[in-house]
Amino acid sequence: MSTQHQESLTSLMRTIETCPPNARYTHIPKLRRMIAQREAHGDTPPQGARHMLKSLEEEAIESLFDNMPI
């Protein structure tokens, strides 16, 4: 994978880290796609990319239940 692709994934991760919490979820599809593209080309995503994706997905699911009446 080219250095440009590696930098763009790293850049996306930095963007997500600095986003307000309620805007972070909008980046899940792009992060998922970029990780899959790297893996499809036989490359390893940057350290923490999969962990970030898993955390974002868990946060998104939890947010669905935040305002649910008991």
N, CA, C, O and CB atoms as a CASP TS submission, in Angstrom:
PFRMAT TS
TARGET T0000
AUTHOR 0000-0000-0000
METHOD Language model
MODEL 1
PARENT N/A
ATOM      1  N   MET     1       0.865  -1.175   0.000  1.00  0.00           N
ATOM      2  CA  MET     1       0.000   0.000   0.000  1.00  0.00           C
ATOM      3  C   MET     1       0.900   1.221   0.000  1.00  0.00           C
ATOM      4  O   MET     1       1.972   1.207   0.604  1.00  0.00           O
ATOM      5  CB  MET     1      -0.978   0.007   1.232  1.00  0.00           C
ATOM      6  N   SER     2       0.481   2.245  -0.654  1.00  0.00           N
ATOM      7  CA  SER     2       1.303   3.438  -0.768  1.00  0.00           C
ATOM      8  C   SER     2       1.337   4.214   0.540  1.00  0.00           C
ATOM      9  O   SER     2       0.475   4.070   1.406  1.00  0.00           O
ATOM     10  CB  SER     2       0.790   4.324  -1.886  1.00  0.00           C
ATOM     11  N   THR     3       2.362   5.037   0.645  1.00  0.00           N
ATOM     12  CA  THR     3       2.500   5.881   1.830  1.00  0.00           C
ATOM     13  C   THR     3       1.318   6.826   1.939  1.00  0.00           C
ATOM     14  O   THR     3       0.890   7.166   3.042  1.00  0.00           O
ATOM     15  CB  THR     3       3.816   6.675   1.786  1.00  0.00           C
ATOM     16  N   GLN     4       0.786   7.252   0.794  1.00  0.00           N
ATOM     17  CA  GLN     4      -0.367   8.160   0.796  1.00  0.00           C
ATOM     18  C   GLN     4      -1.559   7.505   1.483  1.00  0.00           C
ATOM     19  O   GLN     4      -2.241   8.152   2.278  1.00  0.00           O
ATOM     20  CB  GLN     4      -0.742   8.569  -0.646  1.00  0.00           C
ATOM     21  N   HIS     5      -1.825   6.225   1.189  1.00  0.00           N
ATOM     22  CA  HIS     5      -2.941   5.531   1.826  1.00  0.00           C
ATOM     23  C   HIS     5      -2.709   5.378   3.328  1.00  0.00           C
ATOM     24  O   HIS     5      -3.633   5.517   4.129  1.00  0.00           O
ATOM     25  CB  HIS     5      -3.149   4.157   1.183  1.00  0.00           C
ATOM     26  N   GLN     6      -1.458   5.088   3.694  1.00  0.00           N
ATOM     27  CA  GLN     6      -1.133   4.944   5.104  1.00  0.00           C
ATOM     28  C   GLN     6      -1.352   6.276   5.822  1.00  0.00           C
ATOM     29  O   GLN     6      -1.911   6.313   6.918  1.00  0.00           O
ATOM     30  CB  GLN     6       0.324   4.459   5.283  1.00  0.00           C
ATOM     31  N   GLU     7      -0.910   7.360   5.201  1.00  0.00           N
ATOM     32  CA  GLU     7      -1.080   8.672   5.806  1.00  0.00           C
ATOM     33  C   GLU     7      -2.548   9.056   5.893  1.00  0.00           C
ATOM     34  O   GLU     7      -2.963   9.668   6.877  1.00  0.00           O
ATOM     35  CB  GLU     7      -0.315   9.718   5.018  1.00  0.00           C
ATOM     36  N   SER     8      -3.347   8.708   4.881  1.00  0.00           N
ATOM     37  CA  SER     8      -4.750   9.093   4.932  1.00  0.00           C
ATOM     38  C   SER     8      -5.496   8.329   6.030  1.00  0.00           C
ATOM     39  O   SER     8      -6.396   8.890   6.655  1.00  0.00           O
ATOM     40  CB  SER     8      -5.413   8.848   3.576  1.00  0.00           C
ATOM     41  N   LEU     9      -5.146   7.073   6.277  1.00  0.00           N
ATOM     42  CA  LEU     9      -5.767   6.325   7.367  1.00  0.00           C
ATOM     43  C   LEU     9      -5.332   6.896   8.712  1.00  0.00           C
ATOM     44  O   LEU     9      -6.146   7.053   9.622  1.00  0.00           O
ATOM     45  CB  LEU     9      -5.405   4.828   7.277  1.00  0.00           C
ATOM     46  N   THR    10      -4.055   7.202   8.828  1.00  0.00           N
ATOM     47  CA  THR    10      -3.551   7.822  10.051  1.00  0.00           C
ATOM     48  C   THR    10      -4.194   9.181  10.258  1.00  0.00           C
ATOM     49  O   THR    10      -4.538   9.544  11.383  1.00  0.00           O
ATOM     50  CB  THR    10      -2.025   7.958  10.002  1.00  0.00           C
ATOM     51  N   SER    11      -4.357   9.927   9.189  1.00  0.00           N
ATOM     52  CA  SER    11      -5.002  11.240   9.262  1.00  0.00           C
ATOM     53  C   SER    11      -6.458  11.111   9.707  1.00  0.00           C
ATOM     54  O   SER    11      -6.932  11.902  10.523  1.00  0.00           O
ATOM     55  CB  SER    11      -4.928  11.950   7.901  1.00  0.00           C
ATOM     56  N   LEU    12      -7.166  10.116   9.174  1.00  0.00           N
ATOM     57  CA  LEU    12      -8.552   9.880   9.578  1.00  0.00           C
ATOM     58  C   LEU    12      -8.620   9.549  11.064  1.00  0.00           C
ATOM     59  O   LEU    12      -9.506  10.028  11.771  1.00  0.00           O
ATOM     60  CB  LEU    12      -9.177   8.742   8.746  1.00  0.00           C
ATOM     61  N   MET    13      -7.697   8.740  11.533  1.00  0.00           N
ATOM     62  CA  MET    13      -7.683   8.388  12.950  1.00  0.00           C
ATOM     63  C   MET    13      -7.467   9.631  13.817  1.00  0.00           C
ATOM     64  O   MET    13      -8.099   9.773  14.864  1.00  0.00           O
ATOM     65  CB  MET    13      -6.588   7.346  13.233  1.00  0.00           C
ATOM     66  N   ARG    14      -6.580  10.528  13.386  1.00  0.00           N
ATOM     67  CA  ARG    14      -6.358  11.773  14.130  1.00  0.00           C
ATOM     68  C   ARG    14      -7.612  12.631  14.119  1.00  0.00           C
ATOM     69  O   ARG    14      -7.965  13.235  15.132  1.00  0.00           O
ATOM     70  CB  ARG    14      -5.173  12.559  13.539  1.00  0.00           C
ATOM     71  N   THR    15      -8.287  12.687  12.977  1.00  0.00           N
ATOM     72  CA  THR    15      -9.521  13.461  12.867  1.00  0.00           C
ATOM     73  C   THR    15     -10.569  12.928  13.836  1.00  0.00           C
ATOM     74  O   THR    15     -11.232  13.702  14.527  1.00  0.00           O
ATOM     75  CB  THR    15     -10.059  13.426  11.426  1.00  0.00           C
ATOM     76  N   ILE    16     -10.715  11.623  13.886  1.00  0.00           N
ATOM     77  CA  ILE    16     -11.689  11.002  14.779  1.00  0.00           C
ATOM     78  C   ILE    16     -11.359  11.318  16.237  1.00  0.00           C
ATOM     79  O   ILE    16     -12.252  11.608  17.034  1.00  0.00           O
ATOM     80  CB  ILE    16     -11.729   9.480  14.558  1.00  0.00           C
ATOM     81  N   GLU    17     -10.078  11.258  16.577  1.00  0.00           N
ATOM     82  CA  GLU    17      -9.663  11.529  17.953  1.00  0.00           C
ATOM     83  C   GLU    17     -10.013  12.950  18.393  1.00  0.00           C
ATOM     84  O   GLU    17     -10.276  13.185  19.572  1.00  0.00           O
ATOM     85  CB  GLU    17      -8.166  11.302  18.098  1.00  0.00           C
ATOM     86  N   THR    18     -10.019  13.894  17.457  1.00  0.00           N
ATOM     87  CA  THR    18     -10.268  15.290  17.812  1.00  0.00           C
ATOM     88  C   THR    18     -11.718  15.715  17.596  1.00  0.00           C
ATOM     89  O   THR    18     -12.089  16.843  17.921  1.00  0.00           O
ATOM     90  CB  THR    18      -9.362  16.185  17.012  1.00  0.00           C
ATOM     91  N   CYS    19     -12.532  14.825  17.053  1.00  0.00           N
ATOM     92  CA  CYS    19     -13.950  15.133  16.817  1.00  0.00           C
ATOM     93  C   CYS    19     -14.720  15.195  18.127  1.00  0.00           C
ATOM     94  O   CYS    19     -14.353  14.537  19.100  1.00  0.00           O
ATOM     95  CB  CYS    19     -14.583  14.086  15.889  1.00  0.00           C
ATOM     96  N   PRO    20     -15.785  15.985  18.151  1.00  0.00           N
ATOM     97  CA  PRO    20     -16.694  15.902  19.295  1.00  0.00           C
ATOM     98  C   PRO    20     -17.295  14.493  19.337  1.00  0.00           C
ATOM     99  O   PRO    20     -17.507  13.885  18.288  1.00  0.00           O
ATOM    100  CB  PRO    20     -17.823  16.996  19.205  1.00  0.00           C
ATOM    101  N   PRO    21     -17.570  13.974  20.522  1.00  0.00           N
ATOM    102  CA  PRO    21     -18.072  12.600  20.645  1.00  0.00           C
ATOM    103  C   PRO    21     -19.287  12.289  19.775  1.00  0.00           C
ATOM    104  O   PRO    21     -19.379  11.188  19.232  1.00  0.00           O
ATOM    105  CB  PRO    21     -18.420  12.328  22.068  1.00  0.00           C
ATOM    106  N   ASN    22     -20.210  13.219  19.630  1.00  0.00           N
ATOM    107  CA  ASN    22     -21.414  12.930  18.843  1.00  0.00           C
ATOM    108  C   ASN    22     -21.157  12.920  17.342  1.00  0.00           C
ATOM    109  O   ASN    22     -22.026  12.495  16.581  1.00  0.00           O
ATOM    110  CB  ASN    22     -22.486  13.942  19.157  1.00  0.00           C
ATOM    111  N   ALA    23     -19.993  13.374  16.894  1.00  0.00           N
ATOM    112  CA  ALA    23     -19.672  13.377  15.464  1.00  0.00           C
ATOM    113  C   ALA    23     -18.745  12.226  15.080  1.00  0.00           C
ATOM    114  O   ALA    23     -18.536  11.963  13.895  1.00  0.00           O
ATOM    115  CB  ALA    23     -19.031  14.702  15.076  1.00  0.00           C
ATOM    116  N   ARG    24     -18.199  11.552  16.061  1.00  0.00           N
ATOM    117  CA  ARG    24     -17.238  10.480  15.777  1.00  0.00           C
ATOM    118  C   ARG    24     -17.852   9.332  14.993  1.00  0.00           C
ATOM    119  O   ARG    24     -17.188   8.721  14.156  1.00  0.00           O
ATOM    120  CB  ARG    24     -16.660   9.951  17.066  1.00  0.00           C
ATOM    121  N   TYR    25     -19.114   9.040  15.260  1.00  0.00           N
ATOM    122  CA  TYR    25     -19.771   7.885  14.644  1.00  0.00           C
ATOM    123  C   TYR    25     -19.903   8.017  13.134  1.00  0.00           C
ATOM    124  O   TYR    25     -19.990   7.015  12.425  1.00  0.00           O
ATOM    125  CB  TYR    25     -21.136   7.689  15.249  1.00  0.00           C
ATOM    126  N   THR    26     -19.917   9.235  12.651  1.00  0.00           N
ATOM    127  CA  THR    26     -20.066   9.433  11.203  1.00  0.00           C
ATOM    128  C   THR    26     -18.862   8.909  10.429  1.00  0.00           C
ATOM    129  O   THR    26     -18.946   8.703   9.218  1.00  0.00           O
ATOM    130  CB  THR    26     -20.271  10.913  10.893  1.00  0.00           C
ATOM    131  N   HIS    27     -17.749   8.693  11.112  1.00  0.00           N
ATOM    132  CA  HIS    27     -16.530   8.227  10.450  1.00  0.00           C
ATOM    133  C   HIS    27     -16.395   6.702  10.449  1.00  0.00           C
ATOM    134  O   HIS    27     -15.461   6.171   9.849  1.00  0.00           O
ATOM    135  CB  HIS    27     -15.322   8.838  11.120  1.00  0.00           C
ATOM    136  N   ILE    28     -17.297   6.001  11.101  1.00  0.00           N
ATOM    137  CA  ILE    28     -17.200   4.538  11.190  1.00  0.00           C
ATOM    138  C   ILE    28     -17.155   3.877   9.809  1.00  0.00           C
ATOM    139  O   ILE    28     -16.271   3.051   9.577  1.00  0.00           O
ATOM    140  CB  ILE    28     -18.381   3.985  11.986  1.00  0.00           C
ATOM    141  N   PRO    29     -18.061   4.197   8.885  1.00  0.00           N
ATOM    142  CA  PRO    29     -18.006   3.514   7.582  1.00  0.00           C
ATOM    143  C   PRO    29     -16.688   3.738   6.837  1.00  0.00           C
ATOM    144  O   PRO    29     -16.150   2.810   6.232  1.00  0.00           O
ATOM    145  CB  PRO    29     -19.155   3.984   6.713  1.00  0.00           C
ATOM    146  N   LYS    30     -16.170   4.962   6.880  1.00  0.00           N
ATOM    147  CA  LYS    30     -14.916   5.257   6.178  1.00  0.00           C
ATOM    148  C   LYS    30     -13.752   4.527   6.841  1.00  0.00           C
ATOM    149  O   LYS    30     -12.898   3.975   6.148  1.00  0.00           O
ATOM    150  CB  LYS    30     -14.649   6.779   6.154  1.00  0.00           C
ATOM    151  N   LEU    31     -13.707   4.517   8.165  1.00  0.00           N
ATOM    152  CA  LEU    31     -12.635   3.814   8.868  1.00  0.00           C
ATOM    153  C   LEU    31     -12.702   2.318   8.568  1.00  0.00           C
ATOM    154  O   LEU    31     -11.676   1.690   8.309  1.00  0.00           O
ATOM    155  CB  LEU    31     -12.726   4.062  10.391  1.00  0.00           C
ATOM    156  N   ARG    32     -13.886   1.758   8.603  1.00  0.00           N
ATOM    157  CA  ARG    32     -14.070   0.329   8.299  1.00  0.00           C
ATOM    158  C   ARG    32     -13.595   0.023   6.877  1.00  0.00           C
ATOM    159  O   ARG    32     -12.896  -0.965   6.651  1.00  0.00           O
ATOM    160  CB  ARG    32     -15.563  -0.081   8.467  1.00  0.00           C
ATOM    161  N   ARG    33     -13.973   0.869   5.926  1.00  0.00           N
ATOM    162  CA  ARG    33     -13.593   0.677   4.521  1.00  0.00           C
ATOM    163  C   ARG    33     -12.077   0.788   4.338  1.00  0.00           C
ATOM    164  O   ARG    33     -11.480  -0.010   3.615  1.00  0.00           O
ATOM    165  CB  ARG    33     -14.309   1.709   3.628  1.00  0.00           C
ATOM    166  N   MET    34     -11.458   1.766   4.984  1.00  0.00           N
ATOM    167  CA  MET    34     -10.019   1.955   4.822  1.00  0.00           C
ATOM    168  C   MET    34      -9.230   0.795   5.436  1.00  0.00           C
ATOM    169  O   MET    34      -8.212   0.381   4.882  1.00  0.00           O
ATOM    170  CB  MET    34      -9.585   3.279   5.458  1.00  0.00           C
ATOM    171  N   ILE    35      -9.684   0.277   6.558  1.00  0.00           N
ATOM    172  CA  ILE    35      -9.029  -0.888   7.164  1.00  0.00           C
ATOM    173  C   ILE    35      -9.171  -2.091   6.236  1.00  0.00           C
ATOM    174  O   ILE    35      -8.204  -2.820   6.015  1.00  0.00           O
ATOM    175  CB  ILE    35      -9.636  -1.203   8.564  1.00  0.00           C
ATOM    176  N   ALA    36     -10.361  -2.302   5.696  1.00  0.00           N
ATOM    177  CA  ALA    36     -10.599  -3.440   4.791  1.00  0.00           C
ATOM    178  C   ALA    36      -9.744  -3.328   3.531  1.00  0.00           C
ATOM    179  O   ALA    36      -9.225  -4.334   3.047  1.00  0.00           O
ATOM    180  CB  ALA    36     -12.092  -3.522   4.407  1.00  0.00           C
ATOM    181  N   GLN    37      -9.593  -2.131   3.001  1.00  0.00           N
ATOM    182  CA  GLN    37      -8.768  -1.934   1.807  1.00  0.00           C
ATOM    183  C   GLN    37      -7.314  -2.281   2.087  1.00  0.00           C
ATOM    184  O   GLN    37      -6.656  -2.929   1.272  1.00  0.00           O
ATOM    185  CB  GLN    37      -8.877  -0.487   1.311  1.00  0.00           C
ATOM    186  N   ARG    38      -6.815  -1.851   3.235  1.00  0.00           N
ATOM    187  CA  ARG    38      -5.426  -2.166   3.592  1.00  0.00           C
ATOM    188  C   ARG    38      -5.245  -3.677   3.688  1.00  0.00           C
ATOM    189  O   ARG    38      -4.276  -4.227   3.164  1.00  0.00           O
ATOM    190  CB  ARG    38      -5.031  -1.488   4.932  1.00  0.00           C
ATOM    191  N   GLU    39      -6.179  -4.343   4.359  1.00  0.00           N
ATOM    192  CA  GLU    39      -6.075  -5.785   4.538  1.00  0.00           C
ATOM    193  C   GLU    39      -6.213  -6.515   3.209  1.00  0.00           C
ATOM    194  O   GLU    39      -5.551  -7.530   2.993  1.00  0.00           O
ATOM    195  CB  GLU    39      -7.135  -6.276   5.520  1.00  0.00           C
ATOM    196  N   ALA    40      -7.062  -6.017   2.315  1.00  0.00           N
ATOM    197  CA  ALA    40      -7.249  -6.643   1.007  1.00  0.00           C
ATOM    198  C   ALA    40      -5.967  -6.588   0.173  1.00  0.00           C
ATOM    199  O   ALA    40      -5.735  -7.447  -0.678  1.00  0.00           O
ATOM    200  CB  ALA    40      -8.393  -5.960   0.254  1.00  0.00           C
ATOM    201  N   HIS    41      -5.148  -5.585   0.422  1.00  0.00           N
ATOM    202  CA  HIS    41      -3.884  -5.449  -0.287  1.00  0.00           C
ATOM    203  C   HIS    41      -2.737  -6.136   0.453  1.00  0.00           C
ATOM    204  O   HIS    41      -1.574  -6.002   0.073  1.00  0.00           O
ATOM    205  CB  HIS    41      -3.561  -3.981  -0.494  1.00  0.00           C
ATOM    206  N   GLY    42      -3.074  -6.868   1.508  1.00  0.00           N
ATOM    207  CA  GLY    42      -2.061  -7.608   2.249  1.00  0.00           C
ATOM    208  C   GLY    42      -1.282  -6.773   3.246  1.00  0.00           C
ATOM    209  O   GLY    42      -0.272  -7.232   3.779  1.00  0.00           O
ATOM    210  N   ASP    43      -1.731  -5.557   3.506  1.00  0.00           N
ATOM    211  CA  ASP    43      -1.054  -4.678   4.453  1.00  0.00           C
ATOM    212  C   ASP    43      -1.732  -4.727   5.808  1.00  0.00           C
ATOM    213  O   ASP    43      -2.897  -5.108   5.919  1.00  0.00           O
ATOM    214  CB  ASP    43      -1.022  -3.243   3.930  1.00  0.00           C
ATOM    215  N   THR    44      -1.010  -4.346   6.814  1.00  0.00           N
ATOM    216  CA  THR    44      -1.543  -4.278   8.171  1.00  0.00           C
ATOM    217  C   THR    44      -1.937  -2.842   8.459  1.00  0.00           C
ATOM    218  O   THR    44      -1.138  -1.933   8.233  1.00  0.00           O
ATOM    219  CB  THR    44      -0.508  -4.794   9.216  1.00  0.00           C
ATOM    220  N   PRO    45      -3.145  -2.610   8.952  1.00  0.00           N
ATOM    221  CA  PRO    45      -3.549  -1.244   9.316  1.00  0.00           C
ATOM    222  C   PRO    45      -2.667  -0.715  10.445  1.00  0.00           C
ATOM    223  O   PRO    45      -2.069  -1.498  11.183  1.00  0.00           O
ATOM    224  CB  PRO    45      -5.041  -1.207   9.738  1.00  0.00           C
ATOM    225  N   PRO    46      -2.583   0.597  10.583  1.00  0.00           N
ATOM    226  CA  PRO    46      -1.791   1.158  11.680  1.00  0.00           C
ATOM    227  C   PRO    46      -2.255   0.617  13.024  1.00  0.00           C
ATOM    228  O   PRO    46      -3.425   0.287  13.216  1.00  0.00           O
ATOM    229  CB  PRO    46      -1.874   2.686  11.674  1.00  0.00           C
ATOM    230  N   GLN    47      -1.312   0.537  13.940  1.00  0.00           N
ATOM    231  CA  GLN    47      -1.632   0.055  15.277  1.00  0.00           C
ATOM    232  C   GLN    47      -2.741   0.922  15.861  1.00  0.00           C
ATOM    233  O   GLN    47      -2.663   2.150  15.831  1.00  0.00           O
ATOM    234  CB  GLN    47      -0.376   0.067  16.194  1.00  0.00           C
ATOM    235  N   GLY    48      -3.738   0.295  16.375  1.00  0.00           N
ATOM    236  CA  GLY    48      -4.839   1.013  17.001  1.00  0.00           C
ATOM    237  C   GLY    48      -6.036   1.244  16.092  1.00  0.00           C
ATOM    238  O   GLY    48      -7.094   1.641  16.580  1.00  0.00           O
ATOM    239  N   ALA    49      -5.909   1.011  14.792  1.00  0.00           N
ATOM    240  CA  ALA    49      -7.023   1.275  13.872  1.00  0.00           C
ATOM    241  C   ALA    49      -8.203   0.347  14.166  1.00  0.00           C
ATOM    242  O   ALA    49      -9.343   0.799  14.268  1.00  0.00           O
ATOM    243  CB  ALA    49      -6.565   1.103  12.407  1.00  0.00           C
ATOM    244  N   ARG    50      -7.929  -0.928  14.298  1.00  0.00           N
ATOM    245  CA  ARG    50      -9.017  -1.874  14.599  1.00  0.00           C
ATOM    246  C   ARG    50      -9.603  -1.617  15.980  1.00  0.00           C
ATOM    247  O   ARG    50     -10.813  -1.718  16.181  1.00  0.00           O
ATOM    248  CB  ARG    50      -8.512  -3.323  14.509  1.00  0.00           C
ATOM    249  N   HIS    51      -8.733  -1.285  16.928  1.00  0.00           N
ATOM    250  CA  HIS    51      -9.209  -0.989  18.282  1.00  0.00           C
ATOM    251  C   HIS    51     -10.119   0.241  18.261  1.00  0.00           C
ATOM    252  O   HIS    51     -11.164   0.263  18.912  1.00  0.00           O
ATOM    253  CB  HIS    51      -8.013  -0.761  19.247  1.00  0.00           C
ATOM    254  N   MET    52      -9.709   1.261  17.505  1.00  0.00           N
ATOM    255  CA  MET    52     -10.527   2.472  17.393  1.00  0.00           C
ATOM    256  C   MET    52     -11.876   2.132  16.770  1.00  0.00           C
ATOM    257  O   MET    52     -12.910   2.604  17.241  1.00  0.00           O
ATOM    258  CB  MET    52      -9.800   3.553  16.553  1.00  0.00           C
ATOM    259  N   LEU    53     -11.877   1.322  15.719  1.00  0.00           N
ATOM    260  CA  LEU    53     -13.121   0.944  15.057  1.00  0.00           C
ATOM    261  C   LEU    53     -14.034   0.201  16.027  1.00  0.00           C
ATOM    262  O   LEU    53     -15.227   0.496  16.109  1.00  0.00           O
ATOM    263  CB  LEU    53     -12.833   0.076  13.819  1.00  0.00           C
ATOM    264  N   LYS    54     -13.485  -0.749  16.752  1.00  0.00           N
ATOM    265  CA  LYS    54     -14.286  -1.516  17.710  1.00  0.00           C
ATOM    266  C   LYS    54     -14.862  -0.601  18.787  1.00  0.00           C
ATOM    267  O   LYS    54     -16.035  -0.721  19.139  1.00  0.00           O
ATOM    268  CB  LYS    54     -13.438  -2.627  18.356  1.00  0.00           C
ATOM    269  N   SER    55     -14.058   0.298  19.304  1.00  0.00           N
ATOM    270  CA  SER    55     -14.524   1.236  20.333  1.00  0.00           C
ATOM    271  C   SER    55     -15.632   2.133  19.810  1.00  0.00           C
ATOM    272  O   SER    55     -16.626   2.364  20.498  1.00  0.00           O
ATOM    273  CB  SER    55     -13.367   2.090  20.839  1.00  0.00           C
ATOM    274  N   LEU    56     -15.463   2.640  18.595  1.00  0.00           N
ATOM    275  CA  LEU    56     -16.491   3.502  17.993  1.00  0.00           C
ATOM    276  C   LEU    56     -17.797   2.743  17.794  1.00  0.00           C
ATOM    277  O   LEU    56     -18.877   3.268  18.066  1.00  0.00           O
ATOM    278  CB  LEU    56     -16.002   4.062  16.649  1.00  0.00           C
ATOM    279  N   GLU    57     -17.690   1.503  17.319  1.00  0.00           N
ATOM    280  CA  GLU    57     -18.900   0.704  17.113  1.00  0.00           C
ATOM    281  C   GLU    57     -19.602   0.425  18.439  1.00  0.00           C
ATOM    282  O   GLU    57     -20.830   0.476  18.514  1.00  0.00           O
ATOM    283  CB  GLU    57     -18.556  -0.617  16.409  1.00  0.00           C
ATOM    284  N   GLU    58     -18.836   0.132  19.474  1.00  0.00           N
ATOM    285  CA  GLU    58     -19.436  -0.113  20.791  1.00  0.00           C
ATOM    286  C   GLU    58     -20.091   1.155  21.336  1.00  0.00           C
ATOM    287  O   GLU    58     -21.188   1.097  21.891  1.00  0.00           O
ATOM    288  CB  GLU    58     -18.372  -0.626  21.781  1.00  0.00           C
ATOM    289  N   GLU    59     -19.419   2.307  21.181  1.00  0.00           N
ATOM    290  CA  GLU    59     -19.988   3.575  21.635  1.00  0.00           C
ATOM    291  C   GLU    59     -21.283   3.888  20.885  1.00  0.00           C
ATOM    292  O   GLU    59     -22.248   4.374  21.475  1.00  0.00           O
ATOM    293  CB  GLU    59     -18.975   4.717  21.446  1.00  0.00           C
ATOM    294  N   ALA    60     -21.295   3.606  19.586  1.00  0.00           N
ATOM    295  CA  ALA    60     -22.486   3.881  18.775  1.00  0.00           C
ATOM    296  C   ALA    60     -23.660   3.029  19.249  1.00  0.00           C
ATOM    297  O   ALA    60     -24.788   3.514  19.339  1.00  0.00           O
ATOM    298  CB  ALA    60     -22.202   3.614  17.277  1.00  0.00           C
ATOM    299  N   ILE    61     -23.398   1.770  19.551  1.00  0.00           N
ATOM    300  CA  ILE    61     -24.459   0.880  20.034  1.00  0.00           C
ATOM    301  C   ILE    61     -24.954   1.344  21.391  1.00  0.00           C
ATOM    302  O   ILE    61     -26.160   1.388  21.632  1.00  0.00           O
ATOM    303  CB  ILE    61     -23.960  -0.577  20.118  1.00  0.00           C
ATOM    304  N   GLU    62     -24.032   1.690  22.279  1.00  0.00           N
ATOM    305  CA  GLU    62     -24.424   2.160  23.604  1.00  0.00           C
ATOM    306  C   GLU    62     -25.256   3.438  23.531  1.00  0.00           C
ATOM    307  O   GLU    62     -26.183   3.630  24.319  1.00  0.00           O
ATOM    308  CB  GLU    62     -23.190   2.395  24.460  1.00  0.00           C
ATOM    309  N   SER    63     -24.922   4.304  22.588  1.00  0.00           N
ATOM    310  CA  SER    63     -25.647   5.571  22.471  1.00  0.00           C
ATOM    311  C   SER    63     -27.113   5.348  22.067  1.00  0.00           C
ATOM    312  O   SER    63     -27.972   6.183  22.351  1.00  0.00           O
ATOM    313  CB  SER    63     -24.952   6.482  21.446  1.00  0.00           C
ATOM    314  N   LEU    64     -27.387   4.236  21.413  1.00  0.00           N
ATOM    315  CA  LEU    64     -28.770   3.926  21.035  1.00  0.00           C
ATOM    316  C   LEU    64     -29.651   3.694  22.269  1.00  0.00           C
ATOM    317  O   LEU    64     -30.862   3.911  22.239  1.00  0.00           O
ATOM    318  CB  LEU    64     -28.806   2.687  20.126  1.00  0.00           C
ATOM    319  N   PHE    65     -29.014   3.251  23.342  1.00  0.00           N
ATOM    320  CA  PHE    65     -29.756   2.909  24.550  1.00  0.00           C
ATOM    321  C   PHE    65     -29.727   4.005  25.612  1.00  0.00           C
ATOM    322  O   PHE    65     -30.388   3.878  26.643  1.00  0.00           O
ATOM    323  CB  PHE    65     -29.210   1.643  25.131  1.00  0.00           C
ATOM    324  N   ASP    66     -28.971   5.080  25.378  1.00  0.00           N
ATOM    325  CA  ASP    66     -28.849   6.150  26.371  1.00  0.00           C
ATOM    326  C   ASP    66     -30.174   6.784  26.745  1.00  0.00           C
ATOM    327  O   ASP    66     -30.412   7.052  27.922  1.00  0.00           O
ATOM    328  CB  ASP    66     -27.929   7.208  25.862  1.00  0.00           C
ATOM    329  N   ASN    67     -31.028   7.027  25.792  1.00  0.00           N
ATOM    330  CA  ASN    67     -32.282   7.717  26.043  1.00  0.00           C
ATOM    331  C   ASN    67     -33.493   6.794  26.005  1.00  0.00           C
ATOM    332  O   ASN    67     -34.632   7.252  25.922  1.00  0.00           O
ATOM    333  CB  ASN    67     -32.460   8.813  25.045  1.00  0.00           C
ATOM    334  N   MET    68     -33.238   5.501  26.066  1.00  0.00           N
ATOM    335  CA  MET    68     -34.331   4.536  26.015  1.00  0.00           C
ATOM    336  C   MET    68     -35.036   4.480  27.371  1.00  0.00           C
ATOM    337  O   MET    68     -34.383   4.323  28.403  1.00  0.00           O
ATOM    338  CB  MET    68     -33.806   3.132  25.614  1.00  0.00           C
ATOM    339  N   PRO    69     -36.351   4.606  27.375  1.00  0.00           N
ATOM    340  CA  PRO    69     -37.059   4.517  28.665  1.00  0.00           C
ATOM    341  C   PRO    69     -36.957   3.112  29.249  1.00  0.00           C
ATOM    342  O   PRO    69     -36.888   2.113  28.532  1.00  0.00           O
ATOM    343  CB  PRO    69     -38.543   4.908  28.497  1.00  0.00           C
ATOM    344  N   ILE    70     -36.951   3.078  30.543  1.00  0.00           N
ATOM    345  CA  ILE    70     -36.822   1.794  31.245  1.00  0.00           C
ATOM    346  C   ILE    70     -38.194   1.221  31.533  1.00  0.00           C
ATOM    347  O   ILE    70     -38.303   0.143  32.118  1.00  0.00           O
ATOM    348  CB  ILE    70     -36.026   1.959  32.559  1.00  0.00           C
TER
END
